[in-house]
Amino acid sequence: MMAPVVPPIKCQGIKTKIVRAIRSLQSNNVAGRWIEPFCGSCVVPFSIRPERALLCDSNEHIVRLYTDVQLGKITSGAVEEYLAEQGARLKARGEDVFYEIRDEFNRHPNSLAFLFLNRACFNGVMRFNRKGKFNVPFCRKPGRFARPYITKITNQVKTCAGILRAVDWEFRHDDFRNTLAFASEGDFVYADPPYAGRHVDYYNSWSEHDERDLATALKRLPCRFVLSTWYRNKYRTNPSVETDWRASEFTINTFEHFYHVGPTENLRNSMTEALISNFAGVVADQKKTKIAQPGLFDSLGTDAVDTGASSKQAAPGASPAGAGTDGCSGL
């Protein structure tokens, strides 16, 4: 598989570094659609490139952006022109420009302003208040949109547009419950929800009720699925893994990585990520891949956690339960 595609928008928990792990769990001969109820940045489908996909999210701005790129309403040229113009204003007048664009976006949302705010806000956080208004402050870098940075974002949009021209993908603004109801035999579902029990900056928030509904919906699927969630950190273990996914029909693969989300080093902690599937499969050995976002979780291990009875057999060529394999993974 080629190097992961870095999308033009930034999201907390982006799965750039575990694309290979997810790909190794997905069968090469999926007859139906690739379905994501929480598509987010879309780094996984852009990198795996299924022929057919249903990509949904409750964040209407993400869906609008990729739909606009798909339909040609937003082009790399338009992005370059807009970021150059607003970047020049930002450099000349400072943070007032950021807040003017943010206020206008919250009144009249559009994809170019969304992309600008996403790439100019503090720490790359995508956060909205209870009224659905983008409320992340400025990153305090008036010179943010230098020519190389604009070119980088423009090329990311161009790459995604090229992929979208070659595939049959549908983007939809929808709740995960409705999305999963569309799944049929032969489809493949990848679910990357907000992480329960942790700080959530999500468009419509995330509750224990949502977590339970998701687990129930996934267990009822007529097709294979892979679920991303957190397994443990230095403080505690995710209780939902123990309560929802310890039955013998589920397999858990874990990946150690380091969070680079907090603004200071003391808030950036190691995390064990889990990939949970409803089929037997241990992530194959992964080679480190140089990607366009260096410095994120450079060398990471993987473990296969046997969730079944002692008689359960590992997949051919897989490591025994609890054994480590060299891998490259993370958010």
C-alpha positions as CSV (number, residue, x, y, z in Angstrom):
1,M,0.0,0.0,0.0
2,M,1.2,3.5,-0.8
3,A,1.9,6.1,1.8
4,P,-1.2,7.5,3.6
5,V,-2.8,10.5,2.1
6,V,-2.8,13.6,4.3
7,P,-6.2,15.3,4.0
8,P,-6.6,19.1,3.9
9,I,-8.5,19.4,7.2
10,K,-7.1,18.6,10.6
11,C,-9.0,16.7,13.3
12,Q,-8.2,15.5,16.7
13,G,-7.5,11.7,16.6
14,I,-6.7,11.6,12.9
15,K,-5.8,8.0,12.0
16,T,-2.9,8.7,9.6
17,K,-0.6,6.3,11.5
18,I,-2.9,3.3,11.7
19,V,-4.1,3.3,8.1
20,R,-1.9,0.3,7.4
21,A,-3.2,-1.6,10.4
22,I,-6.8,-0.9,9.3
23,R,-6.0,-1.9,5.7
24,S,-4.4,-5.2,6.9
25,L,-7.7,-6.1,8.6
26,Q,-9.8,-5.3,5.5
27,S,-10.4,-8.0,3.0
28,N,-9.2,-7.2,-0.5
29,N,-12.3,-8.5,-2.1
30,V,-15.1,-6.5,-0.3
31,A,-18.1,-7.0,-2.5
32,G,-20.1,-4.0,-1.2
33,R,-19.4,-0.6,0.1
34,W,-16.9,0.8,2.5
35,I,-19.0,2.6,5.2
36,E,-17.9,5.1,7.8
37,P,-20.4,6.6,10.2
38,F,-17.7,9.0,11.5
39,C,-15.7,9.9,8.5
40,G,-14.0,13.0,10.0
41,S,-10.9,14.0,8.0
42,C,-11.4,11.0,5.7
43,V,-7.8,10.0,6.0
44,V,-8.7,6.3,6.0
45,P,-10.8,6.1,2.8
46,F,-8.5,8.5,1.0
47,S,-5.6,6.3,1.8
48,I,-7.3,2.9,1.3
49,R,-9.3,4.1,-1.7
50,P,-12.3,1.7,-1.8
51,E,-14.1,1.8,-5.1
52,R,-17.5,2.4,-3.5
53,A,-18.1,4.2,-0.1
54,L,-20.7,5.8,2.1
55,L,-19.0,8.4,4.2
56,C,-21.1,10.1,6.8
57,D,-20.6,12.5,9.7
58,S,-22.7,14.6,12.0
59,N,-20.5,17.5,11.3
60,E,-22.1,19.2,8.3
61,H,-19.1,21.3,7.6
62,I,-16.8,18.3,6.9
63,V,-19.5,16.8,4.7
64,R,-20.0,20.1,2.8
65,L,-16.3,20.6,2.2
66,Y,-15.7,17.1,0.7
67,T,-18.9,17.3,-1.3
68,D,-17.8,20.7,-2.7
69,V,-14.5,19.2,-3.7
70,Q,-16.2,16.2,-5.3
71,L,-18.5,18.4,-7.3
72,G,-15.8,20.8,-8.3
73,K,-17.3,23.7,-6.4
74,I,-14.1,24.0,-4.5
75,T,-10.9,23.6,-6.5
76,S,-7.2,23.7,-5.6
77,G,-7.0,27.0,-7.5
78,A,-9.9,28.5,-5.5
79,V,-8.3,27.4,-2.2
80,E,-4.9,28.9,-3.2
81,E,-6.5,32.2,-4.1
82,Y,-8.6,32.4,-0.9
83,L,-5.9,31.4,1.5
84,A,-3.4,33.8,-0.1
85,E,-5.9,36.7,0.1
86,Q,-7.0,36.1,3.6
87,G,-3.5,35.2,4.7
88,A,-2.2,38.6,3.5
89,R,-5.0,40.3,5.5
90,L,-4.2,38.2,8.5
91,K,-0.5,39.1,8.3
92,A,-1.3,42.8,7.9
93,R,-4.0,43.2,10.6
94,G,-3.5,40.2,12.9
95,E,-6.1,38.2,14.8
96,D,-9.0,40.5,14.1
97,V,-9.1,39.0,10.6
98,F,-9.4,35.5,12.1
99,Y,-12.3,36.5,14.3
100,E,-14.1,38.4,11.5
101,I,-13.9,35.2,9.3
102,R,-15.0,33.1,12.2
103,D,-18.0,35.3,12.9
104,E,-19.0,35.4,9.3
105,F,-18.6,31.6,9.0
106,N,-20.9,31.1,12.0
107,R,-23.5,33.2,10.4
108,H,-23.1,31.8,6.8
109,P,-21.0,28.7,6.7
110,N,-18.9,27.9,3.6
111,S,-16.1,25.5,2.8
112,L,-13.3,28.0,2.1
113,A,-13.8,29.8,5.4
114,F,-14.1,26.4,7.2
115,L,-10.7,25.3,5.7
116,F,-9.1,28.7,6.7
117,L,-10.4,28.4,10.3
118,N,-9.4,24.8,10.6
119,R,-5.8,25.6,9.5
120,A,-5.5,28.9,11.5
121,C,-7.0,28.0,14.8
122,F,-5.3,27.0,18.0
123,N,-3.6,23.6,18.0
124,G,-5.6,22.4,15.0
125,V,-8.6,21.7,17.2
126,M,-12.0,21.3,15.6
127,R,-14.5,22.4,18.3
128,F,-18.0,23.8,18.3
129,N,-20.2,25.1,21.1
130,R,-23.7,23.7,21.9
131,K,-25.3,26.0,19.3
132,G,-23.0,24.5,16.6
133,K,-20.8,27.6,16.4
134,F,-17.1,27.2,15.7
135,N,-15.4,28.6,18.8
136,V,-11.7,27.7,18.7
137,P,-9.4,30.8,19.2
138,F,-6.7,32.0,16.8
139,C,-3.3,30.2,16.8
140,R,-1.6,33.6,17.3
141,K,0.6,33.2,14.2
142,P,-0.3,36.1,11.8
143,G,2.2,34.8,9.3
144,R,0.5,31.4,9.3
145,F,-0.3,31.3,5.6
146,A,3.2,31.6,4.1
147,R,3.5,30.5,0.5
148,P,4.9,27.0,1.3
149,Y,2.0,26.4,3.7
150,I,-0.6,27.5,1.2
151,T,1.0,25.2,-1.4
152,K,0.9,22.3,1.0
153,I,-2.8,22.7,1.6
154,T,-3.5,23.3,-2.1
155,N,-1.7,20.1,-3.0
156,Q,-3.7,18.2,-0.4
157,V,-7.0,19.5,-1.9
158,K,-5.7,18.6,-5.4
159,T,-4.8,15.0,-4.4
160,C,-8.2,14.5,-2.8
161,A,-10.0,15.9,-5.8
162,G,-8.1,13.5,-8.0
163,I,-9.1,10.5,-5.9
164,L,-12.7,11.6,-5.8
165,R,-12.9,11.7,-9.6
166,A,-11.9,8.0,-9.8
167,V,-14.2,6.5,-7.2
168,D,-17.9,6.2,-6.4
169,W,-18.3,7.8,-3.0
170,E,-21.3,9.3,-1.3
171,F,-20.9,11.9,1.4
172,R,-23.8,12.3,3.7
173,H,-24.6,14.5,6.8
174,D,-26.2,11.9,9.1
175,D,-26.3,10.3,12.5
176,F,-24.4,7.1,13.0
177,R,-27.5,5.2,13.8
178,N,-29.0,6.0,10.4
179,T,-25.7,5.3,8.6
180,L,-25.3,1.9,10.0
181,A,-28.8,1.0,9.1
182,F,-27.7,1.2,5.4
183,A,-25.1,-1.6,5.9
184,S,-25.7,-4.8,4.0
185,E,-24.0,-8.2,3.7
186,G,-20.8,-7.7,1.8
187,D,-20.2,-4.2,3.1
188,F,-17.3,-3.3,5.4
189,V,-17.8,-0.8,8.2
190,Y,-15.0,1.2,9.8
191,A,-16.2,3.2,12.9
192,D,-14.0,5.8,14.5
193,P,-16.3,7.5,17.1
194,P,-15.3,10.1,19.7
195,Y,-13.6,8.3,22.5
196,A,-16.0,7.7,25.4
197,G,-14.8,8.8,28.8
198,R,-12.3,11.2,27.5
199,H,-12.4,15.0,26.6
200,V,-14.5,15.3,23.5
201,D,-14.4,18.2,21.1
202,Y,-17.1,16.9,18.7
203,Y,-19.7,18.6,16.7
204,N,-22.7,17.1,18.6
205,S,-20.8,15.8,21.7
206,W,-20.7,12.2,22.7
207,S,-22.4,10.4,25.6
208,E,-22.5,7.1,27.3
209,H,-25.9,6.6,25.7
210,D,-24.3,7.1,22.2
211,E,-21.6,4.7,23.1
212,R,-24.1,2.0,24.1
213,D,-26.2,2.6,20.9
214,L,-23.1,2.3,18.8
215,A,-22.0,-1.0,20.4
216,T,-25.5,-2.4,19.9
217,A,-25.7,-1.3,16.2
218,L,-22.3,-2.7,15.4
219,K,-23.1,-6.1,17.0
220,R,-26.2,-6.3,14.8
221,L,-24.4,-5.5,11.5
222,P,-24.8,-8.1,8.7
223,C,-21.2,-7.5,7.6
224,R,-17.7,-7.2,9.0
225,F,-16.6,-4.1,11.0
226,V,-13.6,-2.6,12.6
227,L,-14.0,-0.2,15.5
228,S,-11.4,2.2,16.7
229,T,-11.4,3.1,20.4
230,W,-9.0,3.8,23.3
231,Y,-7.9,0.8,25.3
232,R,-6.0,2.3,28.2
233,N,-3.7,5.1,29.4
234,K,-1.5,5.5,32.4
235,Y,-4.5,6.4,34.5
236,R,-7.2,3.9,33.6
237,T,-8.7,1.4,31.2
238,N,-11.6,1.9,28.9
239,P,-14.5,0.2,30.7
240,S,-16.5,-0.2,27.5
241,V,-13.9,-2.6,26.1
242,E,-14.4,-4.9,29.0
243,T,-18.2,-4.7,29.0
244,D,-19.0,-4.7,25.3
245,W,-16.2,-6.4,23.4
246,R,-14.8,-9.3,25.5
247,A,-16.9,-12.0,23.9
248,S,-15.2,-14.7,21.9
249,E,-16.5,-13.5,18.5
250,F,-14.5,-10.2,18.8
251,T,-10.8,-9.7,18.3
252,I,-8.9,-6.8,19.8
253,N,-5.6,-5.5,18.4
254,T,-3.8,-2.8,20.4
255,F,-1.3,-0.1,19.5
256,E,0.9,2.0,21.8
257,H,1.3,5.6,20.7
258,F,1.8,9.1,22.1
259,Y,-0.8,11.9,22.1
260,H,0.4,15.2,20.6
261,V,-2.8,17.1,21.2
262,G,-2.2,19.0,24.5
263,P,-0.7,22.4,24.4
264,T,2.0,21.5,26.9
265,E,4.2,18.5,27.3
266,N,2.7,17.5,30.7
267,L,-0.7,17.2,29.0
268,R,0.6,14.9,26.2
269,N,0.4,11.3,27.4
270,S,0.9,7.8,25.9
271,M,-2.3,6.0,24.9
272,T,-3.1,2.4,23.9
273,E,-5.4,2.5,20.9
274,A,-7.6,-0.6,20.1
275,L,-8.9,-1.9,16.8
276,I,-11.9,-4.2,17.6
277,S,-13.3,-6.5,14.9
278,N,-16.1,-9.0,14.6
279,F,-13.8,-11.5,12.8
280,A,-10.5,-13.2,13.5
281,G,-7.5,-11.2,12.4
282,V,-4.3,-9.9,13.8
283,V,-2.6,-6.9,12.3
284,A,0.3,-8.0,10.1
285,D,3.8,-6.6,10.6
286,Q,3.9,-3.0,9.5
287,K,6.9,-1.1,8.1
288,K,7.4,2.5,9.1
289,T,6.3,4.8,6.4
290,K,7.4,8.4,5.8
291,I,4.4,10.6,5.5
292,A,3.7,14.3,5.0
293,Q,3.1,14.8,8.7
294,P,6.5,13.9,10.4
295,G,6.9,13.7,14.1
296,L,3.6,11.9,14.9
297,F,4.2,8.7,16.7
298,D,7.3,7.7,14.8
299,S,8.0,4.2,16.2
300,L,5.1,2.3,17.7
301,G,4.4,-1.3,18.6
302,T,1.3,-3.5,18.2
303,D,-0.1,-6.2,20.3
304,A,-2.7,-8.8,19.5
305,V,-5.1,-9.4,22.4
306,D,-6.8,-12.7,22.4
307,T,-10.4,-12.0,23.4
308,G,-11.7,-15.6,23.1
309,A,-11.4,-18.9,24.9
310,S,-8.1,-20.7,25.1
311,S,-9.2,-22.9,22.2
312,K,-9.5,-20.0,19.8
313,Q,-6.9,-20.2,17.0
314,A,-4.9,-17.2,15.9
315,A,-5.0,-16.2,12.2
316,P,-2.4,-17.8,10.0
317,G,0.9,-16.1,10.5
318,A,-0.3,-14.0,13.4
319,S,1.6,-13.6,16.6
320,P,0.3,-15.5,19.7
321,A,-2.0,-13.6,22.1
322,G,-0.1,-10.8,23.9
323,A,3.0,-11.1,21.7
324,G,4.4,-7.9,20.3
325,T,5.0,-7.1,16.6
326,D,6.9,-4.1,15.2
327,G,4.4,-1.6,13.8
328,C,3.7,2.0,12.9
329,S,0.5,3.2,14.4
330,G,-1.3,6.0,16.2
331,L,-3.9,8.7,15.9
